[in-house]
Amino acid sequence: MLSPSSHLTCALFGVAVGCLLPSGALARDPREPIRTTYTEGDLAGYSGIVAPDTQQPLGVVEYVQRRKGDVLEATRVAYFADGSSDEDSAEVKLGKSLRTIRGHSIIRDASGRITVDMRIDVASGHVTGFYGLDKERKDFDERGEIPPGTYFGPLINLVLKNFDANAENGRLVFHTIVPTPGPRQLDMEVIRQQEVTLSRAGHDIPTVRYMMRPTVNPILNPIVHMIAPETHFYLTRTQPPATARFEGPRNYAGQAIRLE
């Protein structure tokens, strides 16, 4: 069975993002598919990767999204200057809600060798792959329930895009699977924060900042939030919203990056 989030502490280092839940009722069940607001179609683009502290260029992210009938295929690949890369792809069924079908995550080191390879099949509840190199390689073949409302990789952008249709009291919780470096199931919470204006050459961009991080339960959350790095997304105030900036960890290794 996949490890539940309550059994994780060290695994949370490589996870994106949140805020503590104030007293009151919980939002929607995080295992349920999120409701959709916008029609998705074909999309492609690039974003630069920089170091948050020095603004030194680190690489580039390529994003491609294709719609085939009621299925959306999305792939995001981050290429770094040292030759390493992080690649995530996913398929989701479109409709009144987003129901994840499958996904694939690959992490390559500076020499191009695959250090993490994780495949997810939601319908069969099957997660396979490996992490590590040579004698330290560990293969995994795990089965357990994976709810259709599970989002990872490029699908997180769709969760954020539909935040207003699913959030309660400015908070949205969703289910995810992350390689840390092995597969882990856990819940992530997204909190709407303040409005921020980003300065760009020739044009300022009004945005809303969101914070995301793991959530376990009210008792363990303070400890989890001390360990897990915060992740921030800046979404434009347009309809539909678009991600204007990302600040957070690259992957489970914890390297801080910014996407513009």
C-alpha positions in Angstrom: 0.0 0.0 0.0 1.1 3.6 -0.5 2.4 5.2 2.6 -0.2 7.6 4.2 0.7 11.1 5.0 0.6 10.5 8.7 3.7 8.3 8.4 5.8 11.0 6.7 8.1 13.5 8.2 11.4 13.3 6.2 9.4 12.9 3.0 7.9 16.3 3.3 11.1 18.1 2.5 10.5 17.8 -1.3 6.9 18.8 -1.3 5.4 22.0 -2.4 3.5 24.3 0.1 0.2 26.2 2.9 -1.1 27.6 6.1 -2.7 26.3 9.3 -6.4 25.7 9.1 -8.4 28.1 11.3 -11.0 26.7 13.5 -14.2 26.0 11.7 -15.6 23.6 9.1 -13.4 21.8 6.6 -13.6 22.5 2.9 -14.6 19.9 0.4 -13.2 16.4 0.7 -9.7 16.6 -0.6 -10.1 13.2 -2.3 -13.0 14.4 -4.4 -12.3 15.8 -7.9 -12.3 19.6 -8.1 -15.0 21.4 -10.0 -14.0 23.2 -13.1 -14.8 26.7 -14.2 -12.9 27.2 -17.5 -12.7 25.3 -20.8 -9.2 23.9 -21.4 -7.5 23.6 -24.8 -4.1 23.4 -26.5 -1.4 25.5 -24.9 2.4 25.8 -25.0 5.0 28.1 -23.6 8.3 28.6 -21.8 9.3 30.2 -18.5 12.7 31.2 -17.2 14.2 29.6 -14.0 16.2 31.8 -11.7 17.8 31.7 -8.3 15.5 33.6 -5.9 18.3 35.3 -4.0 20.7 36.2 -6.8 18.4 36.2 -9.9 21.1 34.1 -11.6 19.5 32.2 -14.6 19.3 28.5 -13.8 17.4 27.1 -16.8 14.1 27.1 -18.6 10.7 25.3 -18.2 8.8 24.0 -21.2 5.0 23.5 -20.8 2.8 21.8 -23.4 -0.9 21.0 -23.0 -3.0 19.2 -25.6 -6.7 18.3 -25.6 -8.0 15.1 -27.3 -11.7 15.0 -26.9 -12.5 15.0 -23.2 -8.9 14.1 -22.2 -6.2 16.7 -21.5 -2.5 15.7 -21.7 -0.1 18.1 -20.0 3.7 17.9 -19.8 6.1 20.2 -18.0 9.9 19.8 -18.3 12.4 21.9 -16.4 15.9 22.0 -18.1 18.7 23.2 -15.9 22.0 24.7 -16.9 24.0 21.9 -15.3 22.4 19.3 -17.6 19.9 18.0 -15.0 16.1 18.0 -15.6 12.7 17.4 -13.9 9.9 16.1 -16.1 6.2 15.6 -15.1 3.4 14.5 -17.4 -0.3 13.8 -16.6 -3.6 13.0 -18.2 -6.9 14.1 -16.8 -10.5 13.6 -17.9 -12.4 16.9 -18.4 -16.0 17.6 -17.6 -17.7 19.3 -14.7 -14.8 18.2 -12.6 -11.2 17.1 -13.3 -10.6 13.3 -12.9 -7.0 12.2 -13.1 -6.2 9.2 -15.3 -2.4 8.7 -15.0 0.9 10.5 -14.6 4.7 10.0 -14.9 7.6 11.8 -13.2 11.2 11.6 -14.2 14.2 13.3 -12.5 17.6 13.2 -14.3 21.0 14.2 -12.9 23.6 16.5 -14.5 24.9 13.5 -16.6 21.4 12.7 -17.9 21.0 9.6 -15.8 17.5 8.9 -14.4 17.5 9.0 -10.6 13.7 8.9 -10.1 11.1 7.3 -12.3 7.6 7.1 -11.0 4.4 6.0 -13.0 0.9 6.5 -11.6 -2.2 4.7 -12.8 -5.2 6.1 -10.9 -7.9 3.6 -12.0 -5.9 0.5 -11.0 -4.3 2.2 -7.9 -0.9 1.2 -9.2 2.4 3.1 -8.7 5.6 1.7 -10.1 9.2 2.8 -10.8 12.5 3.3 -9.0 14.8 5.8 -7.4 18.5 5.8 -6.8 21.5 4.8 -8.9 23.5 1.6 -9.2 23.7 -0.3 -5.9 21.5 2.3 -4.2 18.7 1.8 -6.7 15.3 0.8 -5.1 12.4 -0.4 -7.2 8.8 -0.1 -6.1 5.6 -1.6 -7.2 2.8 -0.5 -4.9 -1.0 -0.9 -5.0 -3.6 0.9 -3.1 -6.6 3.2 -3.6 -5.8 6.4 -5.5 -8.8 8.7 -5.7 -9.6 10.4 -9.0 -9.3 13.7 -7.3 -5.5 13.3 -7.0 -3.4 16.0 -8.7 0.4 16.3 -9.2 2.9 17.9 -11.6 1.3 20.2 -14.2 -2.2 19.4 -12.8 -1.5 21.6 -9.8 -1.8 24.6 -12.1 -5.3 23.5 -13.0 -6.2 23.2 -9.3 -5.0 26.8 -8.7 -6.8 28.0 -11.8 -10.1 26.6 -10.3 -9.4 27.7 -6.8 -12.4 30.0 -6.4 -14.9 27.3 -7.4 -13.6 24.8 -4.8 -12.2 26.8 -1.9 -13.9 27.5 1.4 -12.9 30.4 3.6 -9.9 31.1 1.3 -8.6 27.5 1.6 -8.5 24.5 -0.7 -7.1 21.0 0.1 -6.3 18.5 -2.5 -4.8 15.0 -2.6 -1.5 14.3 -4.3 1.3 11.8 -4.9 4.9 13.0 -4.8 8.3 11.3 -5.3 10.3 12.0 -2.1 12.2 10.2 -3.7 9.9 7.2 -3.3 6.1 7.6 -3.8 4.1 9.2 -1.0 0.4 10.0 -0.8 -0.5 13.1 1.2 -2.9 16.1 1.2 -1.8 19.6 0.2 -3.5 22.8 1.3 -3.6 26.1 -0.7 -4.3 29.4 1.1 -5.2 32.6 -0.6 -2.9 35.4 0.7 -2.5 39.1 -0.2 -2.6 40.9 -3.5 0.9 41.6 -4.9 1.9 43.7 -7.9 4.8 42.2 -9.9 7.0 44.7 -11.7 7.9 43.7 -15.3 9.6 45.8 -17.9 7.0 48.2 -19.4 4.0 46.7 -17.5 3.1 46.0 -13.8 1.1 42.8 -13.2 -1.6 42.7 -10.5 -1.6 39.2 -8.9 -2.8 37.3 -5.9 -0.3 35.3 -3.9 -1.2 31.7 -2.8 0.8 29.6 -0.3 0.8 25.8 -0.5 2.3 23.1 1.8 1.4 19.7 3.2 -1.3 19.2 5.7 -1.7 16.2 8.0 -3.9 17.1 11.0 -4.3 20.0 13.4 -2.0 18.3 15.9 0.9 17.4 13.6 0.6 20.4 11.2 2.8 22.8 13.3 5.7 20.2 13.1 5.1 19.4 9.4 5.1 23.1 8.5 8.4 23.7 10.3 10.0 21.0 8.2 8.3 21.4 4.8 9.4 24.3 2.6 6.8 26.9 1.6 5.8 27.2 -2.0 4.2 30.4 -3.4 2.2 30.9 -6.6 1.3 34.3 -8.0 -1.8 34.2 -10.2 -3.0 37.1 -12.3 -6.4 38.7 -11.4 -7.6 38.0 -15.0 -10.4 35.6 -15.9 -9.2 33.0 -16.3 -6.2 33.5 -14.0 -2.7 32.6 -15.2 0.4 31.8 -13.1 2.8 34.8 -13.3 5.4 33.5 -10.8 6.3 30.4 -8.8 8.7 30.4 -5.8 9.5 27.1 -4.0 11.6 24.0 -4.0 12.7 22.3 -7.2 12.0 18.8 -6.0 12.6 16.6 -2.9 16.3 17.8 -3.0 15.0 21.2 -1.9 16.8 23.6 -4.2 15.0 26.9 -4.1 13.9 28.3 -7.5 11.8 31.0 -9.0 9.8 30.8 -12.3 8.9 34.0 -14.1 
